[in-house]
């Protein structure tokens, strides 16, 4: 596993309960500002192995990335709401209120 992957996994594990981070934010903090897709891939492929809080990572628009109305969307929405995150029916999340404010790693 390369250094970027290790850092991404460490960062995702640190997102606190009740907060969210974006794929792009994690990529920037892991020193790869263009690595949002790689973060997404790592999250998809490593969640089970590393017990990652996958539900806390959303897209840069402040939305759940899964299409509204799908089981995956509903599952992520439910997980976040159980942590106290307010999620609209369309999957929007107020990043000013619920966004993780880690500025450096």
trRosetta pair geometry for C-beta under 8 A, 3 or more apart (Angstrom, degrees):
i j d omega theta_ij theta_ji phi_ij phi_ji
1 5 4.7 -117 -174 89 95 133
1 6 5.7 115 125 -57 116 86
2 5 5.1 97 58 9 71 103
2 6 7.2 -135 102 -5 37 90
3 6 5.7 -55 -147 37 33 112
3 7 6.2 32 156 -19 67 108
4 7 5.8 -60 -149 38 28 110
4 8 6.3 30 155 -22 65 107
4 30 5.5 88 -152 154 71 119
4 31 7.2 -119 -105 68 86 88
4 32 5.5 31 -132 -22 129 139
4 35 6.6 -129 -172 -145 135 164
4 38 7.0 1 138 132 132 144
5 8 5.7 -52 -146 34 30 112
5 9 6.4 28 157 -17 64 106
5 42 5.8 -178 -134 -115 83 133
5 46 7.9 145 -172 -50 103 157
6 9 5.9 -58 -152 37 29 110
6 10 6.4 29 152 -18 65 108
7 10 5.6 -55 -148 37 32 112
7 11 6.2 32 155 -20 66 107
7 29 7.7 -164 154 118 112 80
7 30 4.1 143 109 -132 121 94
7 31 7.3 16 101 21 169 95
7 105 7.0 99 -166 130 109 155
8 11 5.8 -57 -148 37 28 111
8 12 6.3 27 157 -18 65 106
8 26 5.8 70 -138 159 82 114
8 27 7.6 8 -102 -89 109 50
8 30 5.0 -5 -68 -84 72 159
8 35 8.0 -118 -79 131 128 130
8 38 7.5 -135 -69 121 159 94
8 39 5.5 -162 -144 -116 131 79
8 42 5.1 66 110 93 145 162
8 43 8.0 -106 155 -53 119 76
9 12 6.0 -53 -145 35 29 109
9 13 6.5 31 155 -19 62 108
9 42 6.8 -117 -62 164 81 126
9 46 6.2 -80 -99 134 112 150
9 50 5.3 -83 -156 -172 120 168
9 52 6.8 -103 -143 -86 74 120
10 13 5.8 -60 -154 36 29 113
10 14 6.6 23 152 -19 64 111
11 14 5.7 -64 -153 35 33 110
11 15 7.4 50 151 -41 64 86
11 21 7.6 -112 150 103 105 170
11 26 5.3 150 110 -142 139 90
11 29 5.5 129 -121 101 148 131
11 30 6.2 -107 -10 -61 146 99
11 102 7.8 -167 -149 90 96 154
11 105 6.4 -53 -92 -106 108 142
12 15 6.0 -29 -160 -3 40 112
12 21 7.7 -139 -110 57 60 133
12 26 6.4 22 -67 -127 81 141
12 43 6.7 166 -110 -100 157 95
12 52 4.9 8 124 -152 131 114
12 53 6.7 -174 160 50 85 75
12 54 7.7 15 -179 -88 131 45
12 56 7.4 146 -162 74 76 110
12 57 6.3 -31 -126 -54 106 127
13 50 7.2 -96 -67 152 113 110
13 52 6.4 -91 -72 -118 70 70
13 53 7.2 120 -119 8 37 94
14 102 7.3 58 118 -58 124 159
15 19 5.8 -144 -180 90 83 100
15 20 7.1 27 -174 -133 133 23
15 21 5.1 -120 -105 -4 126 116
15 53 6.0 -136 69 75 107 127
15 56 4.3 161 116 130 142 145
15 57 7.3 -163 -25 -62 167 75
15 100 5.3 -92 -134 -69 84 152
16 19 4.7 56 66 20 84 123
16 100 6.8 147 27 -112 84 104
17 53 7.8 -128 -86 -137 64 157
17 83 4.9 -143 -175 -148 81 113
17 84 7.8 75 145 26 86 107
18 83 4.7 -152 -70 153 54 95
18 84 4.4 -3 -117 62 105 114
18 85 6.0 171 -150 -53 48 80
18 98 7.0 -122 159 -140 63 90
19 56 6.6 42 91 -154 60 118
19 85 7.6 169 -76 -83 11 114
19 98 5.9 174 -129 178 47 65
19 99 6.8 30 -164 153 89 13
19 100 4.3 96 152 -75 127 80
20 56 5.1 -161 -115 -168 58 64
20 57 7.0 163 -164 -88 81 18
20 58 5.1 13 175 5 133 115
20 80 7.1 6 -71 -128 117 125
20 85 6.4 78 -35 -126 109 149
20 93 5.7 41 25 127 156 157
20 95 7.3 -92 77 -111 108 72
20 98 5.4 38 15 131 98 104
20 99 6.2 -53 71 -105 78 47
20 100 6.5 -139 83 -18 26 90
21 25 4.8 -126 -175 82 91 131
21 26 5.6 97 131 -53 127 92
21 56 6.4 40 19 140 80 93
21 57 5.8 -26 73 -108 81 68
21 58 7.6 155 81 28 31 73
21 99 7.1 91 -98 -158 46 70
21 100 4.4 -32 -70 32 93 127
21 102 7.7 -20 -99 36 128 108
22 25 4.3 101 53 0 82 103
22 26 7.1 -149 91 -3 46 82
22 36 7.7 -27 142 -128 90 115
22 57 7.2 95 -147 -162 16 68
22 58 5.9 -54 -103 78 63 68
22 59 6.3 18 -144 156 96 18
22 60 4.8 83 -171 -91 144 54
22 62 7.6 -61 -80 -75 114 48
22 95 7.6 -6 -43 -115 111 132
22 99 7.8 -14 -22 -132 91 106
23 26 6.0 -58 -156 36 30 109
23 27 6.4 31 149 -20 65 108
23 36 4.1 84 123 -161 106 88
23 37 7.5 61 159 -61 139 26
23 39 4.5 163 -160 83 81 127
23 40 5.3 -2 -128 -55 140 88
23 43 7.8 -99 -109 -7 96 140
23 57 6.1 79 -71 174 66 108
23 58 7.7 -118 -21 93 78 25
23 59 6.4 -12 8 -115 110 48
23 60 6.9 -74 47 -44 86 82
23 65 7.8 47 -29 -63 127 140
24 27 5.4 -53 -146 36 34 114
24 28 6.3 35 156 -20 67 103
24 33 7.7 27 -167 -164 84 60
24 36 4.4 -21 -78 -87 65 122
24 39 7.8 -150 -59 28 23 147
24 60 4.8 33 7 -84 132 114
25 28 5.8 -53 -149 35 30 110
25 29 6.3 25 155 -14 64 109
25 60 8.0 154 -23 -104 83 79
25 99 8.0 165 -68 -165 166 107
25 100 7.3 145 132 66 151 102
26 29 5.8 -59 -147 41 30 109
26 30 6.1 20 156 -11 65 113
26 36 7.8 110 59 -117 88 62
26 39 4.7 122 88 -135 122 147
26 57 6.7 -15 -24 -125 142 118
27 30 5.8 -67 -146 45 27 104
27 32 5.1 -82 -173 87 84 82
27 33 6.2 104 124 -135 103 18
27 34 7.1 -129 158 65 139 16
27 35 3.7 176 -144 72 113 85
27 36 4.8 -90 -17 -67 147 52
27 38 6.9 109 -109 57 110 97
27 39 5.1 -109 -61 -31 88 127
28 31 7.8 43 177 -71 32 19
28 32 7.7 -115 -84 67 24 41
28 33 5.0 39 -102 -105 76 72
29 102 6.6 38 -111 112 146 112
29 104 7.3 162 -132 -147 87 23
29 105 4.7 95 180 -26 97 124
30 35 6.7 -83 79 77 116 145
30 39 7.5 158 23 -84 143 107
30 105 7.3 13 -77 30 45 160
32 35 3.3 40 118 -17 118 136
32 38 6.9 -25 115 53 146 140
35 38 4.3 -46 -169 40 88 120
35 39 6.0 98 129 -28 87 89
36 39 5.5 -50 -153 30 35 114
36 40 6.6 38 149 -19 65 102
36 60 7.2 -36 -130 -43 153 116
37 40 5.4 -49 -151 34 38 116
37 41 6.4 38 151 -19 67 103
38 41 5.6 -50 -146 36 35 112
38 42 6.3 36 153 -19 65 105
39 42 5.8 -55 -147 38 30 110
39 43 6.2 33 153 -22 64 107
39 57 7.3 -151 148 -166 114 143
40 43 5.7 -55 -148 34 28 112
40 44 6.4 27 154 -17 63 108
40 65 7.6 171 -123 -154 121 177
41 44 5.7 -57 -150 37 31 111
41 45 6.0 8 161 -4 67 115
42 45 6.1 -67 -137 48 27 98
42 46 5.3 -14 177 13 68 126
43 46 6.8 -67 -115 51 15 88
43 47 6.0 40 177 -59 58 99
43 52 6.4 -134 -138 111 71 153
43 54 5.5 123 -179 -126 104 91
43 57 5.7 -116 -111 62 155 156
44 47 7.0 -31 -140 -11 12 110
46 49 5.2 -70 -154 51 60 110
46 50 5.0 15 160 10 98 118
46 52 6.3 66 109 -16 87 134
47 50 6.9 -83 -139 54 15 83
47 51 7.6 43 172 -121 53 10
47 52 4.5 -96 -125 49 62 105
47 54 4.5 -3 -119 -58 133 126
48 51 7.5 15 -168 -71 24 46
53 56 4.7 28 123 5 108 120
54 57 6.3 -65 -166 29 45 106
54 76 7.8 -91 116 -109 90 101
55 75 7.9 -120 -99 128 113 78
55 76 4.9 173 -132 -143 86 74
55 79 3.8 -103 -118 103 166 137
55 80 5.5 -156 157 -56 113 79
55 83 7.8 154 104 -3 127 136
56 80 7.3 141 -89 -101 54 93
56 83 7.8 -25 -84 57 98 171
56 100 7.8 59 168 -39 115 126
58 62 6.5 40 117 -154 134 27
58 63 6.1 177 177 82 115 25
58 64 5.8 -71 -126 -89 103 38
58 65 6.5 178 -155 -29 54 83
58 91 8.0 172 -142 164 121 100
58 93 6.1 159 -4 31 176 135
59 62 7.5 -58 80 12 70 18
59 63 5.4 -16 50 63 107 78
59 64 7.6 50 6 139 94 8
59 65 4.6 119 -43 -83 107 88
62 92 6.0 38 116 -157 98 71
62 93 5.2 -140 176 65 84 72
62 94 7.0 33 -175 -107 138 14
62 95 4.5 -108 -104 -34 116 106
62 99 7.8 -66 -112 -71 100 109
63 90 7.2 -50 -134 128 117 87
63 91 4.7 70 -167 113 85 102
63 92 5.4 -35 -97 -93 84 53
63 93 6.9 166 -94 13 30 82
64 68 7.8 112 71 -78 113 67
64 73 5.5 119 118 -140 138 78
64 76 5.0 144 -138 97 127 135
64 77 6.2 -65 -48 -63 158 81
64 80 7.9 -136 -78 -5 113 146
64 87 7.0 42 -33 -154 117 129
64 91 3.5 -102 32 -160 100 122
64 93 7.5 95 -39 -20 73 111
66 70 5.3 -117 162 67 109 126
66 72 4.1 -150 -132 104 156 107
66 73 4.0 -152 102 -69 111 74
66 76 6.2 147 21 11 127 135
66 91 7.4 -172 65 -110 72 154
67 70 5.0 82 72 -15 84 121
67 73 6.1 -93 84 -48 38 135
68 73 5.5 177 -113 173 30 164
68 89 7.0 65 -153 141 128 69
68 90 5.1 -53 -81 -139 147 52
68 91 5.6 -139 -82 -14 91 111
69 73 6.5 36 36 55 30 144
69 74 7.9 10 -157 -44 12 101
70 73 4.6 99 56 3 81 104
70 74 7.1 -152 92 -3 43 86
71 74 5.7 -59 -147 40 33 110
71 75 6.1 36 155 -24 68 106
72 75 5.7 -52 -146 34 30 113
72 76 6.5 26 157 -14 64 105
73 76 6.2 -60 -151 38 28 105
73 77 6.2 28 153 -19 64 111
73 91 6.0 -79 -159 -78 108 128
74 77 5.5 -55 -144 39 31 115
74 78 6.2 32 157 -20 65 107
75 78 5.9 -55 -148 36 27 111
75 79 6.4 28 154 -18 63 107
76 79 5.7 -54 -147 36 32 112
76 80 6.3 28 157 -16 66 107
76 91 7.8 38 89 -132 117 108
77 80 6.0 -60 -150 39 27 107
77 81 6.2 25 156 -18 64 110
77 87 4.8 -159 -142 106 84 151
77 91 6.4 -101 -80 -105 109 74
78 81 5.8 -56 -143 38 29 110
78 82 6.5 34 156 -23 63 104
79 82 5.9 -55 -155 30 29 114
79 83 7.0 19 150 -11 61 107
80 83 5.7 -64 -157 40 37 108
80 85 4.0 -59 170 64 97 128
80 87 5.3 86 89 -40 130 132
80 93 7.2 -80 169 -95 155 134
81 84 7.6 88 -170 -47 34 8
81 85 6.3 -92 -79 67 35 71
81 86 7.5 60 -111 -109 78 30
81 87 5.9 -94 -62 22 92 109
85 93 6.1 -8 173 -134 114 121
85 98 5.0 83 -131 -143 94 147
86 93 7.2 143 82 -131 60 69
86 94 6.8 15 71 14 108 106
86 97 7.6 1 36 97 112 140
86 98 7.2 -158 35 -47 73 137
87 91 6.2 -16 -176 -136 106 37
87 92 7.1 150 -159 68 57 41
87 93 5.6 -27 -104 -80 74 89
88 91 6.6 -44 70 28 77 18
88 92 4.2 11 28 47 122 94
88 93 7.8 -146 7 -61 80 43
93 98 5.4 -79 172 65 107 138
94 97 4.2 32 106 27 118 110
94 98 5.8 103 75 9 72 97
94 99 7.9 -104 123 -21 53 88
95 98 6.6 -76 -116 63 27 74
95 99 3.7 44 -173 -53 72 125
96 99 6.6 20 -57 14 13 115
102 105 6.9 50 157 -75 122 76
